[in-house]
Amino acid sequence: MSGPQPVTVDGGALSAEDREKATDQLVETLADADEAGWYGELVVERPWSAHNPRLSGEFARAAAIRRYLCRELASLLAAGARITARPSRSQPPFDDPAFFAALDEDRVDTRSKKLFLFSPERMALSLDRIGHYTGTPAAAFQRHVLFTNYAMHVEAFLERFPDADRPARDGAQMPAYHHRTEAGDGVSLVNIGVGPANAKTATDHVAVLRPDTMIMIGHCGGLRNHQQKGDFVLATGYQRADHVLDEALPLDVPVIPHHRLNTFLLDALAEAGRPYRMGIVHTTDNRDWEFTQQATLAAMRVSRSVAVDMESATIAANGFRYRIPNATLLCVSDKPLHGSPKLAAGAQEFYEASKRHHLDIALSALDEVRRTHPEGLPSQEIRAVDEPLFGGPQDL
């Protein structure tokens, strides 16, 4: 078995038009390697770097993140990098013990700068599972991803985008819907259902697609006297009582939403004239925390939480781990501390009144992201000293 011939491009003297052709050729070489049963490899030589002049990384199913790779490679070529794409090694099957061992993120040497955040084995498995969980191919995902915990947001999304891609089969565990654009900067909506386990699973796998943004649009319990059903909550931080990522990301690590993304959401709320409150969201793994209240109530009080839900902190923590700008916009559906629990009788009226406003505010904020940051939001605050080279236009 043989793969495609290596392709090398020196960005030093390329015109903008030639640069676009060169990035397509490089990514096509990776895609051809994949078709031939090989992992593809990129080698990036940066003559301006004193500490990391040469970096390499392997990729699986590069076609699934084609637009992302083209954007990153074009930026490097514009800076004068020399880039080689070539087949690397034969892809092991999913049932190979060596494949399983390569999935362990803790085995990565964090002392050395990398090209990409994930191993090709991790990438291959996540791309496969995206199709399994969402019922849609990974390549359908757009640069902006919304997560919801209610089907009502799916209804509003499909009303807004009737031509959106839908799951190819019924019964997908976390069905996804995609409003595609030619540039790939459209919006994908994933109904993750309820609970932090689903939120972790979805973001574990979506992270390999390297989206520009992730926003949670869900429901929450309002915890303050002056909140009303239908009011919005814009998270400024999280109290992580979800527990599913405690080992991967210790609780003493601060996790906050992306500041610029939050600013765009705040502007959209003001423009829409919708009542809202900013503050801490308490995320719990106990759907019936009201049955054993005292510890949870004490935690809510000391954190000054304004809302409680089951997914937001999980998505934010994984966004932080995987360097993806993220934010949370919730809508108050009940007030558990004020004699107004979520009951079936009033639920449908609330859902119909809130679902379009909720989606419209999130989409309005994303319109502003596209307008002001077409190459992706700056992400210095979630980048690390050993940061992978691929991951943001601001750090070549």
C-alpha positions as CSV (number, residue, x, y, z in Angstrom):
1,M,0.0,0.0,0.0
2,S,1.4,3.4,-1.0
3,G,0.1,6.9,-0.4
4,P,0.3,10.1,-2.4
5,Q,3.6,11.8,-3.1
6,P,4.7,14.5,-0.7
7,V,4.0,18.1,-1.5
8,T,6.1,21.0,-0.3
9,V,5.2,24.6,-0.5
10,D,7.4,27.6,0.4
11,G,5.2,30.5,1.4
12,G,7.9,33.1,1.1
13,A,7.0,34.4,-2.3
14,L,3.4,33.3,-2.9
15,S,0.7,35.7,-4.1
16,A,-2.7,35.5,-2.4
17,E,-4.1,33.5,-5.2
18,D,-1.2,31.1,-5.3
19,R,-1.5,30.8,-1.5
20,E,-5.1,29.6,-1.8
21,K,-4.1,27.0,-4.4
22,A,-1.2,25.9,-2.3
23,T,-3.3,25.3,0.8
24,D,-5.9,23.4,-1.2
25,Q,-3.0,21.2,-2.6
26,L,-1.6,20.5,0.9
27,V,-5.0,19.6,2.4
28,E,-5.8,17.5,-0.6
29,T,-2.6,15.5,-0.1
30,L,-3.7,14.8,3.5
31,A,-7.2,13.7,2.2
32,D,-5.6,11.5,-0.5
33,A,-3.5,9.9,2.2
34,D,-6.6,9.1,4.2
35,E,-8.3,7.6,1.2
36,A,-5.3,5.4,0.7
37,G,-5.4,4.2,4.3
38,W,-2.6,6.4,5.7
39,Y,-2.5,9.1,8.3
40,G,-1.4,12.3,6.7
41,E,1.4,14.4,8.2
42,L,2.2,18.1,8.0
43,V,5.7,19.4,8.6
44,V,5.9,23.2,9.2
45,E,9.2,25.0,9.1
46,R,9.2,28.5,10.5
47,P,12.5,30.3,9.9
48,W,11.5,33.1,12.2
49,S,11.1,30.9,15.3
50,A,14.2,30.5,17.5
51,H,12.7,27.9,19.8
52,N,10.4,25.8,17.6
53,P,11.5,26.3,14.0
54,R,10.1,22.9,12.9
55,L,6.9,21.3,14.0
56,S,5.0,18.3,12.7
57,G,1.7,16.6,13.3
58,E,-0.5,13.8,12.0
59,F,-4.1,14.0,10.9
60,A,-6.9,11.6,10.3
61,R,-9.8,12.4,7.9
62,A,-8.5,15.8,7.2
63,A,-11.3,16.5,4.8
64,A,-13.7,16.8,7.8
65,I,-11.8,20.0,8.9
66,R,-10.7,21.1,5.5
67,R,-11.7,24.8,5.9
68,Y,-10.0,25.0,9.3
69,L,-6.8,23.5,7.9
70,C,-6.8,25.8,4.9
71,R,-7.2,28.8,7.1
72,E,-4.4,27.8,9.4
73,L,-2.0,26.9,6.6
74,A,-2.8,30.0,4.6
75,S,-1.9,32.1,7.7
76,L,1.4,30.3,8.1
77,L,2.3,30.5,4.4
78,A,1.6,34.2,4.5
79,A,4.1,34.6,7.3
80,G,6.7,32.8,5.2
81,A,6.5,29.2,6.4
82,R,7.6,26.2,4.4
83,I,5.1,23.4,4.7
84,T,5.2,19.8,3.6
85,A,2.2,17.4,3.4
86,R,2.9,13.7,3.1
87,P,1.6,10.3,4.1
88,S,2.9,9.3,7.5
89,R,1.9,5.7,8.6
90,S,-0.7,3.2,7.9
91,Q,-3.9,3.8,9.9
92,P,-4.5,1.1,12.5
93,P,-8.0,-0.3,12.8
94,F,-10.2,0.8,15.8
95,D,-9.8,-2.7,17.4
96,D,-6.0,-2.6,17.4
97,P,-4.7,-2.4,21.0
98,A,-2.2,0.2,19.8
99,F,-5.0,2.3,18.6
100,F,-6.6,2.2,22.1
101,A,-3.4,3.2,23.8
102,A,-2.9,6.2,21.5
103,L,-6.2,7.7,22.6
104,D,-4.8,8.6,26.0
105,E,-4.4,12.4,26.2
106,D,-2.4,12.1,29.3
107,R,0.5,10.5,27.3
108,V,1.1,13.7,25.4
109,D,4.4,15.4,26.3
110,T,3.1,18.8,27.5
111,R,6.7,20.1,27.7
112,S,7.1,20.3,23.9
113,K,5.2,22.5,21.4
114,K,2.9,20.6,19.1
115,L,1.3,21.3,15.8
116,F,-2.2,20.0,16.7
117,L,-4.0,19.3,19.9
118,F,-5.1,15.7,19.1
119,S,-3.5,12.5,18.0
120,P,-4.8,11.1,14.7
121,E,-6.2,8.1,16.5
122,R,-8.2,10.5,18.8
123,M,-9.3,12.5,15.8
124,A,-10.4,9.4,13.8
125,L,-12.5,8.0,16.7
126,S,-14.1,11.3,17.6
127,L,-15.1,12.0,13.9
128,D,-16.6,8.5,13.8
129,R,-18.5,9.1,17.0
130,I,-19.8,12.5,15.9
131,G,-21.6,10.7,13.1
132,H,-22.9,8.0,15.5
133,Y,-24.2,10.4,18.2
134,T,-25.5,13.2,16.0
135,G,-26.8,11.4,12.9
136,T,-24.9,13.8,10.7
137,P,-21.4,13.6,9.2
138,A,-18.6,15.5,10.9
139,A,-17.9,17.4,7.7
140,A,-21.4,19.0,8.0
141,F,-20.5,20.9,11.1
142,Q,-20.1,24.6,10.8
143,R,-17.6,27.0,12.5
144,H,-20.2,28.0,15.1
145,V,-21.8,25.4,17.3
146,L,-24.9,25.9,19.6
147,F,-25.8,23.3,22.2
148,T,-29.3,23.0,23.6
149,N,-31.0,20.7,26.1
150,Y,-34.5,21.1,24.6
151,A,-36.2,20.2,21.3
152,M,-38.0,23.5,21.2
153,H,-34.7,25.2,20.1
154,V,-34.5,22.7,17.3
155,E,-38.0,23.7,16.2
156,A,-37.0,27.4,16.2
157,F,-33.8,26.6,14.3
158,L,-35.6,24.7,11.6
159,E,-38.2,27.5,11.3
160,R,-35.4,29.9,10.9
161,F,-33.4,27.6,8.5
162,P,-35.8,25.2,6.8
163,D,-33.1,24.0,4.4
164,A,-30.8,23.0,7.3
165,D,-29.1,19.6,7.1
166,R,-30.9,17.1,9.5
167,P,-30.0,13.7,10.9
168,A,-30.0,11.0,8.3
169,R,-31.8,8.6,10.7
170,D,-34.3,8.7,13.5
171,G,-33.2,8.0,17.1
172,A,-29.8,9.8,17.1
173,Q,-28.8,10.3,20.7
174,M,-27.7,13.9,20.2
175,P,-29.3,15.0,16.9
176,A,-27.5,17.8,15.1
177,Y,-28.8,20.3,12.5
178,H,-26.6,22.5,10.2
179,H,-27.2,25.8,8.5
180,R,-24.4,25.6,6.0
181,T,-22.7,28.5,4.3
182,E,-20.3,28.4,1.4
183,A,-17.5,29.7,3.7
184,G,-18.3,27.1,6.4
185,D,-19.0,29.8,8.9
186,G,-22.7,28.9,9.4
187,V,-24.3,27.5,12.5
188,S,-24.7,23.9,13.8
189,L,-27.2,23.1,16.6
190,V,-26.8,20.0,18.7
191,N,-29.5,18.8,21.0
192,I,-27.5,17.2,23.7
193,G,-30.4,16.4,26.0
194,V,-30.1,16.8,29.8
195,G,-27.1,16.3,32.0
196,P,-23.4,16.8,32.2
197,A,-22.5,13.4,30.9
198,N,-24.0,14.2,27.5
199,A,-22.5,17.7,27.6
200,K,-19.0,16.2,28.1
201,T,-19.5,13.5,25.4
202,A,-20.6,16.0,22.8
203,T,-17.9,18.5,23.5
204,D,-15.2,15.8,23.7
205,H,-15.8,14.9,20.1
206,V,-16.8,18.3,18.6
207,A,-13.5,19.7,19.9
208,V,-11.5,17.9,17.2
209,L,-13.4,20.0,14.6
210,R,-11.8,23.1,16.1
211,P,-15.0,25.3,16.0
212,D,-14.7,29.1,16.3
213,T,-17.3,29.2,19.0
214,M,-19.4,27.0,21.3
215,I,-22.5,28.5,23.0
216,M,-24.9,26.8,25.4
217,I,-28.5,27.9,24.9
218,G,-30.6,26.1,27.5
219,H,-33.0,26.5,30.4
220,C,-32.2,27.1,34.0
221,G,-33.7,27.6,37.3
222,G,-33.6,31.2,38.4
223,L,-32.3,31.7,42.0
224,R,-33.0,35.4,42.6
225,N,-36.2,37.2,43.8
226,H,-36.4,39.5,40.9
227,Q,-36.0,37.0,38.1
228,Q,-39.0,36.0,36.2
229,K,-39.8,33.1,33.9
230,G,-38.5,34.0,30.5
231,D,-35.7,36.2,31.7
232,F,-32.2,35.5,30.4
233,V,-29.0,34.6,32.3
234,L,-25.6,35.4,30.8
235,A,-23.0,33.4,32.6
236,T,-19.9,35.3,33.9
237,G,-18.6,32.2,35.6
238,Y,-19.5,28.7,36.9
239,Q,-19.7,26.7,40.0
240,R,-18.7,23.2,38.9
241,A,-20.9,20.7,40.8
242,D,-21.2,18.5,37.7
243,H,-18.1,16.4,38.6
244,V,-17.6,14.8,35.2
245,L,-14.4,16.7,34.5
246,D,-12.9,17.0,38.0
247,E,-10.0,14.7,37.3
248,A,-9.2,16.2,33.9
249,L,-9.6,19.8,35.1
250,P,-9.2,20.4,38.8
251,L,-11.8,22.6,40.5
252,D,-9.3,25.2,41.5
253,V,-8.7,26.1,37.8
254,P,-10.8,29.2,37.0
255,V,-13.2,28.7,34.1
256,I,-15.0,31.8,32.7
257,P,-16.8,32.5,29.4
258,H,-14.9,34.1,26.5
259,H,-15.0,37.8,27.2
260,R,-15.5,39.0,23.6
261,L,-18.1,36.4,22.9
262,N,-19.9,37.4,26.1
263,T,-19.8,41.1,25.0
264,F,-21.5,40.2,21.7
265,L,-24.2,38.3,23.6
266,L,-24.6,41.2,26.0
267,D,-25.0,43.6,23.1
268,A,-27.6,41.3,21.4
269,L,-29.6,41.2,24.7
270,A,-29.6,44.9,24.9
271,E,-30.6,45.3,21.3
272,A,-33.5,42.9,21.7
273,G,-34.6,44.6,24.9
274,R,-34.9,41.4,26.8
275,P,-34.6,41.3,30.6
276,Y,-31.4,39.5,31.8
277,R,-29.1,39.0,34.7
278,M,-25.4,38.3,34.6
279,G,-23.7,36.1,37.2
280,I,-22.5,32.7,38.3
281,V,-24.3,29.5,37.0
282,H,-24.3,26.6,39.4
283,T,-24.1,23.4,37.3
284,T,-25.2,20.2,39.1
285,D,-25.2,16.5,38.2
286,N,-28.2,15.9,40.4
287,R,-31.5,16.6,38.5
288,D,-33.4,16.2,41.8
289,W,-31.1,18.3,44.0
290,E,-34.2,19.7,45.7
291,F,-34.8,16.4,47.5
292,T,-31.5,16.8,49.4
293,Q,-31.2,20.6,49.4
294,Q,-28.8,21.8,52.1
295,A,-25.4,21.2,50.6
296,T,-26.5,22.6,47.2
297,L,-28.2,25.6,48.7
298,A,-25.0,26.4,50.8
299,A,-22.9,26.2,47.7
300,M,-25.3,28.4,45.7
301,R,-25.2,31.0,48.5
302,V,-21.5,31.2,48.9
303,S,-21.0,31.5,45.1
304,R,-23.7,34.1,44.7
305,S,-25.2,31.9,41.9
306,V,-28.0,33.4,39.9
307,A,-29.1,30.2,38.1
308,V,-28.8,26.4,38.3
309,D,-28.6,24.0,35.3
310,M,-27.0,20.7,34.4
311,E,-24.8,21.4,31.4
312,S,-23.2,24.9,31.2
313,A,-20.2,24.4,33.4
314,T,-19.4,21.1,31.6
315,I,-19.3,22.7,28.2
316,A,-17.3,25.7,29.5
317,A,-14.8,23.4,31.2
318,N,-14.3,21.4,28.0
319,G,-14.1,24.6,26.0
320,F,-11.3,25.7,28.3
321,R,-9.5,22.4,28.1
322,Y,-9.6,22.3,24.3
323,R,-9.1,26.1,23.7
324,I,-12.4,26.9,22.2
325,P,-14.1,30.3,22.8
326,N,-17.4,29.5,24.6
327,A,-20.2,31.2,26.4
328,T,-23.6,30.5,28.0
329,L,-27.0,32.1,27.5
330,L,-29.8,30.6,29.5
331,C,-33.4,31.3,29.9
332,V,-35.2,31.0,33.3
333,S,-37.9,28.3,33.1
334,D,-38.6,27.9,36.8
335,K,-37.7,29.4,40.2
336,P,-37.2,26.4,42.5
337,L,-36.5,28.6,45.6
338,H,-39.6,30.7,45.2
339,G,-42.5,28.3,45.0
340,S,-42.4,28.2,41.2
341,P,-41.0,24.8,40.1
342,K,-41.1,23.6,36.5
343,L,-44.5,21.9,36.1
344,A,-46.0,20.4,33.0
345,A,-49.1,22.6,33.0
346,G,-47.3,25.9,32.2
347,A,-44.3,24.5,30.3
348,Q,-45.7,24.7,26.7
349,E,-46.7,28.3,27.0
350,F,-43.3,29.3,28.3
351,Y,-41.5,27.3,25.6
352,E,-43.5,28.9,22.7
353,A,-42.8,32.4,24.1
354,S,-39.1,32.0,24.7
355,K,-37.6,29.8,22.0
356,R,-37.5,32.3,19.1
357,H,-36.1,35.1,21.2
358,H,-33.4,32.8,22.7
359,L,-32.2,31.6,19.3
360,D,-32.4,35.0,17.7
361,I,-30.1,36.6,20.4
362,A,-27.5,33.9,20.0
363,L,-27.5,34.1,16.2
364,S,-27.3,37.9,16.4
365,A,-24.1,37.6,18.5
366,L,-22.6,35.2,16.0
367,D,-23.4,37.6,13.2
368,E,-21.2,40.1,15.0
369,V,-18.4,37.5,15.5
370,R,-18.3,36.8,11.8
371,R,-18.3,40.5,10.9
372,T,-15.5,41.5,13.3
373,H,-13.4,38.3,13.6
374,P,-13.8,36.3,10.3
375,E,-10.6,34.4,11.1
376,G,-11.7,33.4,14.6
377,L,-12.0,35.1,18.0
378,P,-8.7,35.9,19.8
379,S,-8.2,33.3,22.4
380,Q,-5.1,34.3,24.4
381,E,-6.9,33.8,27.7
382,I,-7.5,30.0,27.0
383,R,-4.1,29.3,25.4
384,A,-1.2,27.8,27.2
385,V,2.6,28.2,27.2
386,D,2.9,24.8,25.4
387,E,0.1,25.7,23.0
388,P,-0.3,23.8,19.7
389,L,0.6,25.9,16.7
390,F,-2.8,25.2,15.1
391,G,-5.4,27.0,17.1
392,G,-5.5,30.7,16.4
393,P,-4.3,33.3,13.9
394,Q,-2.8,35.5,16.6
395,D,0.0,33.1,17.5
396,L,2.1,31.8,14.6
